Amino acid sequence: MLETTVVVIGGGATGMGTLRDLCMRGVPAILLEQGGLAHGTSSRFHGLLHSGGRYAVNDNESARECIEENMIVRRIGRQCVEETEGFFALTPGDDPAYVEPWAEACRKAGIDAQELDVAEALRLEPNLSPDIRRVFRVPDSCVDGFRLALHNAMSARRHGGRVMTYHEVTAIHQRNGKVCGVTARNSISGESLEIACQCVVNAAGSWSGRIAGLAGLDVAVSPDRGTLIVFNHRFTSRVINRLHPGADGDIFVPHGSITILGTTSTPTERPDDTTPTCTEVLRLLDLGEPLFPAVRQYRILRAFAGTRPLYTPGNAAGRKASRNFHVVDHAEQGLEGMVSIFGGKLTTYRLMAERVSDNVCARLGVHAPCRTADEALIPDPDQAMLRRAARYFPVQGLQLMADRLGDDLPDVLQQVELAGRAGESDGNPLLCECEMVSLAEIERVARDPSTHSLTDIRLRTRLGMGTCQGTFCSLRTIGALVEHGVPLELSPTDNVRRFLQERWRGLRPALWGTQAREMELGRAVYAGTLNLDGAANEQDN
Amino acid sequence: MSVRINPDQCIACTTCVVHCPVAEATPNFLGPRMIGPAYERFRLLGLAEDPSLHYCANCKNCDISCPHDVPVSSINMLARAEQCKKQRPGLRDWVLAHGELQARWLRLIPAGLKNFGMLNPVTRAVLDALGIDKRAPLPRFASQTFRQQARGFRQSGQNRKVVFFPGCYVDVYDPRTGLDMLWTLNRAGYEVIVPDEFVCCGLPMVANGFWQDARANAERNLATLARWREQGIPIITGCPSCALMFKTELPEFFPDLAEKHGLTPLEDAQEFLLDCVERGELRLESENRASLPELRVIYHAPCHLRAQGNGLPGLELMRRLPGVASRNADAGCCGISGSYGFKKEKYAIAQDIGATLFRTVRESGAHVAVSECGTCRVQILHGSELPCLHPVSIVRQRLEALNPA
């Protein structure tokens, strides 16, 4: 039996942000997440830190929140954000009459949208369609949602917070109309855990309807499925939006070494309905063509899908449903101590966390102000440390690695320096060449108690997320981890098998061209040579 | 707008890494896949250049071995061009990239003096300090360039014409090979035109990062070539690197120039001579064959020849010569890669790469080694101590010996 003041349910950006906010105000809190870190929608979206331009016409208030939060997240989450800026481009298929109201709405929301000469836009983004009619530059940015959740968790830990991944909440207990605790099941050990608390924050995103259901509440949350395509390289260095009322497949986002195109929008029953289909991929390519005419020549690495947690009290659906967020205090329905946060989008995660924490603190009588907009998630590593690291890590990828590792950088550096002093030659090879991830970084992450599988390692390091999609790095990594005696939950074979299946799941809906060759190579290595598909007795048949 | 090559064709199979002679010789080079298509993704992301890029010798064994037609070495050369735009390469690289220009500046100085000036121990020590290894086999200047000598070469009355692109190596250091080419083509009934307008093909400039100079040379050469092409006269070269430059590199690097002047691929001179043999224009046999002792040659196929996928016409030519026993060394890269093996930090790598070839040549029992590429010949002599000649020189020697004029 654990005891705390607040249990936060949901390990995405909002939940982690709430945990951080509460802990910074001195409120003891524990976060429970059913899967790995950011296992839900926070790692299954565009990676776009909205300027608000997309919402300016329809929902000016959301747009204003976006631009304000955009500026804050850039400041506090420097390691998670790439300040790329964005374009809104009017294609021949878009209504020119939309432009002026849109520009006016941007002005009203405080979004700095500057018209740019088309020729200049094409000089900056040579792959963009030469047919575009008008271009505006806006302060869009790119954000790594997974890393944002991780760095919020690191910050929360520094302030005394506790994060428990792979813990699924199975019951919310109440006494006399008041929340008094939760039961969670450790999905790896199968053990059950009781936590006594005074408040529960439901920040489970697409799963928040189900969590509310555990407390006997009926809430209108409809998961809405969106599919996205990942391309092998970065053919745009800015976020490119179509200048029209928000629709499917009209945003390209450069993300590290790759580019993402999305999304679609279809209602779904299940929050974990995240297997993309070939039809969706083909449709996205059609939709993407007016912005990037060569879109079919770029190799698709994979497709993925996530579910938006749309809050639909008035039965609005799909693109018509509000992207706004709602803090609901369930005391109104007769359950004190339970607060839910519904809807919203990643760009405003911090504001959502602030509002929900305000509510919880008011109930608890805590008067400390919110400081999450002032303090950086991760302090910048000092230059001396980066110089030390340059002796062991590929120097050009150093900043990328430092950004990924956050608080773990000093630890990784110390380990690799110890190995260096022990005279291990080439003690720190790159295990993942496509994304430049070295042994030391992988080993550190693998030894983290919250890491159970290669997939957990992948999420934190980008292992297997580049060109080869795991073909070379998974074998190398499992070999290195076994050699170094790093324990993982599954057997090495099962670990690789599960990891590859997860990678291949995203490859299947776009299995043509070069990527089909890539996967055949992977199949030849693992199924053919290593017999990973387990045709153990085929000799006998 | 600079040219960029889409890195998507690479599936990371690492076949090129296995075939990269540099990656095998030194751990300092990350290897073709990593520096080429894989790192290209990081270049697009805005990361600083990988420090090992300069180890790529541009030998093109990656391109040859790639099952998916990824122009790996071109990605590397374009990256080097970008890098050199930001930071000008040093004096040493300028010297190695502009051999032809220096030769022109020094034209009035007698070769003996030039060679004494360049090759004496004091200068070699200075060059060594500059970064040109003092052990490297720097070629000697010829007393007169090939083109100067060609003007005095009496071509017998011919009615068929061919344009010959000599390449800097033949022009500046090795006119004898050029004259052998002239002689042999005359023998086949061709008048050989050697235009004065031709300048260096630009490959050494590309490899050393002097992109604008390479572009200027390309523009000048393509304009000249277009004039001869329009007259319907075949244009040939005996140098595989020059041929490769015109055939695949220029259109890849300077597509606008290729569009402006049209493409004029240079025909391989050895292939041209084989065609002459086929057509009966050049006779290699003779009645008094028994009077000549057998000549054993070992042939080295330059990497830049293999990169063109033309087969080995030079070796084929040797095989057609009566009384010549030829064998393909088939022992990989010689290591020199133009000016690469002259550089101080790369000399040992180049020797290491060539070691297999040197041993094969030494142990072959051949009288002479044969290769089309000038710097390959220098390197083979340096590494194996067996003289190395261009195939056309062997052709001339044998024909002269068989059929004294």
Interface residues (C-beta under 8 A of the other chain):
Chain A: R123 P126 N232 H233 R234 F235 S237 G256 S257 I258 Q297 Y298 R299 P394 V395 Q396 G397 L400 D426 E433 C434 M436 G466 T467 C468 T471 F472 T514 R517 E518 L521
Chain B: M1 N6 P7 D8 Q9 C10 I11 A12 C13 T14 P27 R33 M34 P37 A38 E40 R41 F42 L44 L45 G46 L47 A48 E49 D50 P51 H68
